[in-house]
Amino acid sequence: MIDLQIVNSSPPPIDGIFRALADPTRRRVVERLNRSPASVSELAEPFGMALPSFIEHLKVLEGCGLVRSQKAGRIRTYQLAPEPLKLAENWLSEQRTLWERRLDQFDAYVLTLKEKET
């Protein structure tokens, strides 16, 4: 018998997206790439960290599909891939709708209680 949890053990893509965006350095890279594609050295310049450490951040972003890279000669250029951001945006929108509906129901319940008191 095959354990279905083991078969489906890879996390859904949205987990990787939120994990990648949880880091402030990676969020700043995404913000920077929102303006235009950039090389590794251009992206690393504002951060005071060793290049290998910075490249690990880029690997995380590329691993979850938030950025794409291409190499021309010795220069690797990164660009934003907006599709995964749309996935995260849709999830957040669904959560917002759910909580707004719950708050509306709570508000209606409180108003009902107030009317009974008067």
C-alpha angles and dihedrals in degrees: 000000000000118000106230092207090061092048092049095040096121110099118244114262092252090066091059092047093054091041090053093046092049089078117080093215092055092046089053090050090052090048090050093048089050086074099047143321115285141188123250092255092050091050094045096047099087093048121080097218137108114273094241090055091049092049088057088061090052090050091054091050092047092044093060092042099249092123136025127206137201130186124223111181107312096338122092113199125198128206133183118260104206099191096085090048088057089054090054091044091053092050092050091047091053090050092049091051091049093051094043089054091049092049091049089052091048091048091051090049092051091049089051090053091049091051091052090052094054 
